[in-house]
Amino acid sequence: MKALIDLHTHALSSGHAYSTVKENIEYAKINNLKYYGISDHGINMPGGPHLFYFQNLKVIPSEVNGVRVLRGMEANIIDYDGNTDAVFDEYTTGIDYLIASLHTVCLEPGTKEENTRATINAMDKPLVKIIGHPDDGRYELDYEAVVKAAKEKNILLEVNNSSLSPDTSREGTRENVKTYLELCKKYGVRIIMGTDSHICYDIGIFTHVEQLIEEINFPKELVINYWEDQIIEFFGI
């Protein structure tokens, strides 16, 4: 099966990525994606963009060379109550979706209870559709509670290709991903594959995720990337 969508991607404005939005869209087309999302880091990420950047996402065309473009943000979870650095005013009126993620430079890992509360509460924030890379062992999570909350709140849990690469800086990712995928299988919770691309060549390439999905026989019907009708319905495209 061919993945149709990649919503976790970064461009130069994230501060530590290396391609332009134009280059990213071009590689989305080259790699046969129908849907591409730009999700630069929120404002609390060191080197990240100003709020004006997100306000002006409206200048990006909604379709380029047959690729539907969604405008997003990878918002940083900034406290154990699940608040993020996404400001909901005139600066975010053009945003289609948020990925809410834990990053050590924005919030120190807490206890298992604190990390879990932060993750679950972030699901309730406006425009949050995805929990990004809930796989980093530095943030111990109650995965059963997280998966059940995702089902209740209709949130997608990400399986992050970058987290599964050999050079990832995150810890314990492979075993953690296997743990929550088994729980997603048990409770019928959908996931989304994300590349977390920081250079255009990685857009739409899910090799590590797809290998793991095959290894554990994870049901393809729970992977939203493969199903255009679900993509259209879930993201309101």
Backbone torsions as a table, in degrees:
resi	resn	phi	psi	omega
1	MET	NA	151.6	-177.0
2	LYS	-110.1	126.4	175.0
3	ALA	-66.9	139.6	-176.4
4	LEU	-106.6	-12.6	-170.2
5	ILE	-142.8	143.4	171.5
6	ASP	-139.3	112.5	-176.4
7	LEU	-107.9	-5.4	-179.7
8	HIS	-109.0	90.5	-177.9
9	THR	-141.0	151.6	-178.2
10	HIS	-126.2	145.5	176.0
11	ALA	-118.5	-175.5	-175.7
12	LEU	-50.9	-34.3	-174.8
13	SER	-65.1	-17.7	177.3
14	SER	-68.8	-17.7	175.8
15	GLY	95.8	-22.2	178.8
16	HIS	-137.1	30.1	173.0
17	ALA	-118.9	169.5	-162.0
18	TYR	-130.6	8.8	-179.3
19	SER	-128.1	158.3	175.7
20	THR	-84.0	165.0	174.3
21	VAL	-59.3	-41.5	179.1
22	LYS	-58.6	-46.4	179.4
23	GLU	-63.1	-40.0	178.6
24	ASN	-61.7	-45.3	179.7
25	ILE	-63.9	-40.4	178.4
26	GLU	-59.7	-40.9	179.6
27	TYR	-76.6	-26.2	170.4
28	ALA	-60.1	-41.9	177.5
29	LYS	-66.7	-47.3	-179.7
30	ILE	-57.6	-37.7	-177.1
31	ASN	-94.5	18.3	167.6
32	ASN	64.8	33.7	171.4
33	LEU	-82.8	146.5	171.7
34	LYS	-94.4	-25.5	-175.7
35	TYR	-132.8	131.9	-179.2
36	TYR	-131.4	138.4	176.7
37	GLY	-124.8	134.6	173.1
38	ILE	-94.3	125.2	-174.9
39	SER	-136.4	65.6	178.6
40	ASP	-65.4	157.6	-176.3
41	HIS	-63.3	149.1	174.3
42	GLY	-68.0	174.7	-166.3
43	ILE	-69.8	-17.7	179.7
44	ASN	-82.3	-9.1	177.0
45	MET	-73.1	125.8	177.6
46	PRO	-53.5	128.5	-178.7
47	GLY	82.6	0.0	-177.1
48	GLY	-76.7	175.5	-173.5
49	PRO	-77.0	162.2	172.7
50	HIS	-77.9	160.0	176.4
51	LEU	-55.2	-31.2	179.7
52	PHE	-57.6	-32.0	179.8
53	TYR	-58.9	-45.5	-178.0
54	PHE	-73.0	-33.5	176.0
55	GLN	-60.5	-34.6	-173.0
56	ASN	-94.6	7.1	176.1
57	LEU	-59.1	-17.9	179.9
58	LYS	-60.5	-19.6	-179.6
59	VAL	-75.8	-15.2	179.3
60	ILE	-76.4	124.5	-179.5
61	PRO	-58.2	147.5	179.1
62	SER	-76.2	-14.7	174.4
63	GLU	-146.1	134.0	178.5
64	VAL	-134.2	117.9	177.1
65	ASN	50.4	40.9	177.4
66	GLY	84.7	0.0	176.7
67	VAL	-100.0	122.7	175.9
68	ARG	-76.8	125.7	-174.6
69	VAL	-106.7	124.5	175.1
70	LEU	-105.5	145.6	-177.1
71	ARG	-106.0	120.8	-175.9
72	GLY	-138.4	-169.5	178.5
73	MET	-153.5	139.1	166.3
74	GLU	-91.7	96.4	-177.2
75	ALA	-77.4	141.1	178.2
76	ASN	-88.3	129.4	170.8
77	ILE	-74.5	124.1	-169.1
78	ILE	-111.4	-4.8	175.5
79	ASP	-155.4	171.6	-175.0
80	TYR	-78.3	-2.3	171.6
81	ASP	-90.4	1.0	175.0
82	GLY	85.0	13.3	175.8
83	ASN	-72.2	152.0	-179.4
84	THR	-122.1	173.1	179.0
85	ASP	-92.0	15.5	173.0
86	ALA	-82.6	122.1	-178.2
87	VAL	-98.2	122.3	-173.4
88	PHE	-97.4	86.6	175.7
89	ASP	-149.9	-146.4	-178.0
90	GLU	-64.4	-15.0	-177.1
91	TYR	-79.0	-19.5	-175.8
92	THR	-121.1	17.8	-177.5
93	THR	-67.0	-23.0	-178.6
94	GLY	-96.8	8.5	-175.7
95	ILE	-88.2	134.7	-178.7
96	ASP	-89.1	-30.2	-175.1
97	TYR	-160.0	157.0	172.0
98	LEU	-123.3	140.0	164.3
99	ILE	-101.7	126.9	177.5
100	ALA	-103.7	125.5	-173.0
101	SER	-137.7	151.6	172.0
102	LEU	-94.1	129.2	176.4
103	HIS	-132.3	135.5	-174.6
104	THR	-64.1	-25.8	179.8
105	VAL	-77.8	-9.3	-179.4
106	CYS	-113.2	-24.1	177.9
107	LEU	-155.2	121.3	177.5
108	GLU	-63.4	139.8	175.7
109	PRO	-56.6	135.6	178.7
110	GLY	-106.2	-156.3	175.3
111	THR	-74.0	167.7	176.7
112	LYS	-56.0	-42.3	179.9
113	GLU	-65.2	-43.9	-179.5
114	GLU	-65.2	-45.6	-179.5
115	ASN	-63.2	-40.2	180.0
116	THR	-67.0	-43.4	178.3
117	ARG	-61.2	-44.4	179.3
118	ALA	-59.2	-44.5	-177.5
119	THR	-66.6	-46.4	-177.6
120	ILE	-68.7	-41.1	179.9
121	ASN	-66.6	-32.0	178.4
122	ALA	-63.0	-24.9	178.4
123	MET	-63.3	-22.3	-177.6
124	ASP	-88.0	-5.6	-176.8
125	LYS	-75.4	145.9	-178.6
126	PRO	-54.8	137.4	175.1
127	LEU	73.4	-4.6	177.3
128	VAL	-70.9	119.3	179.3
129	LYS	-113.7	-21.6	-170.5
130	ILE	-138.4	139.3	166.4
131	ILE	-97.9	117.0	-174.8
132	GLY	-80.9	139.1	176.6
133	HIS	28.8	65.2	176.6
134	PRO	-80.1	52.0	-168.7
135	ASP	-128.3	-5.3	-172.7
136	ASP	-79.2	115.6	-177.5
137	GLY	-61.3	-14.6	175.1
138	ARG	-68.1	-23.7	174.9
139	TYR	-108.6	89.5	179.6
140	GLU	-64.7	132.2	-177.0
141	LEU	-126.8	150.4	167.4
142	ASP	-84.6	93.4	-171.7
143	TYR	-65.5	-33.0	178.8
144	GLU	-63.9	-42.4	178.6
145	ALA	-65.6	-40.2	-179.6
146	VAL	-65.4	-44.6	-178.9
147	VAL	-66.0	-43.2	178.6
148	LYS	-62.8	-39.5	178.3
149	ALA	-66.1	-39.7	178.3
150	ALA	-61.3	-39.9	177.7
151	LYS	-64.8	-46.3	-178.2
152	GLU	-63.4	-39.4	-173.1
153	LYS	-96.5	0.1	-179.6
154	ASN	58.4	54.5	178.8
155	ILE	-113.8	141.9	176.5
156	LEU	-88.5	132.3	171.3
157	LEU	-92.7	131.4	-177.4
158	GLU	-84.4	141.7	162.6
159	VAL	-110.3	115.0	-165.6
160	ASN	-97.6	118.5	-178.0
161	ASN	-61.6	-37.8	179.2
162	SER	-63.4	-37.0	179.5
163	SER	-62.2	-29.3	-176.5
164	LEU	-93.9	0.3	179.3
165	SER	-76.9	154.3	-176.9
166	PRO	-61.4	-25.3	-175.8
167	ASP	-101.4	19.5	179.3
168	THR	-63.6	147.6	175.9
169	SER	-90.6	-8.5	178.3
170	ARG	-79.6	159.8	-171.3
171	GLU	-114.0	139.0	173.6
172	GLY	65.4	25.4	-168.1
173	THR	-67.6	-43.6	-174.3
174	ARG	-60.9	-47.6	-180.0
175	GLU	-68.2	-36.6	178.3
176	ASN	-66.0	-41.9	177.7
177	VAL	-62.1	-43.8	179.1
178	LYS	-60.4	-37.7	179.6
179	THR	-62.7	-49.8	-176.3
180	TYR	-79.2	-22.9	172.8
181	LEU	-66.4	-39.7	177.6
182	GLU	-63.3	-37.3	177.8
183	LEU	-70.2	-38.2	175.9
184	CYS	-62.0	-39.9	176.7
185	LYS	-62.5	-44.1	-177.8
186	LYS	-62.6	-42.4	-173.7
187	TYR	-100.7	1.4	178.8
188	GLY	69.0	43.5	-177.9
189	VAL	-101.0	131.0	-179.1
190	ARG	-76.8	150.0	174.7
191	ILE	-120.2	166.9	170.2
192	ILE	-130.6	132.4	173.5
193	MET	-81.1	135.5	176.0
194	GLY	-132.0	140.6	-179.5
195	THR	-82.1	-27.3	-172.0
196	ASP	56.4	41.0	-175.8
197	SER	-65.5	135.5	172.8
198	HIS	-117.7	8.1	172.4
199	ILE	-152.0	148.4	-168.8
200	CYS	-60.8	-31.1	-174.6
201	TYR	-62.8	-19.2	-177.7
202	ASP	-90.7	-8.2	-176.3
203	ILE	-57.8	127.5	175.0
204	GLY	74.7	9.4	179.9
205	ILE	-103.7	109.8	-172.9
206	PHE	-114.9	33.2	-170.5
207	THR	-54.1	-48.4	-175.5
208	HIS	-67.3	-41.2	179.6
209	VAL	-64.9	-47.0	-175.9
210	GLU	-65.5	-33.7	176.1
211	GLN	-63.7	-42.4	-179.3
212	LEU	-69.2	-40.0	177.8
213	ILE	-59.5	-42.2	177.6
214	GLU	-65.8	-40.8	-176.8
215	GLU	-59.8	-41.5	-176.2
216	ILE	-98.9	6.6	178.6
217	ASN	57.4	47.1	178.1
218	PHE	-74.2	135.5	-175.6
219	PRO	-65.9	127.3	-178.4
220	LYS	-63.7	-26.6	-178.9
221	GLU	-67.9	-12.5	176.8
222	LEU	-97.4	4.2	178.7
223	VAL	-103.2	103.3	-171.1
224	ILE	-64.0	-25.3	-177.9
225	ASN	-56.2	-25.0	-173.9
226	TYR	-90.2	-9.0	-167.0
227	TRP	-122.9	103.9	-174.4
228	GLU	-63.8	-37.8	-179.8
229	ASP	-63.4	-38.2	177.9
230	GLN	-69.7	-39.0	178.2
231	ILE	-59.6	-47.6	-177.6
232	ILE	-63.3	-43.1	-178.4
233	GLU	-69.5	-46.4	-173.7
234	PHE	-67.4	-42.5	-176.2
235	PHE	-95.2	2.3	177.1
236	GLY	61.9	38.9	-176.1
237	ILE	-79.4	NA	NA
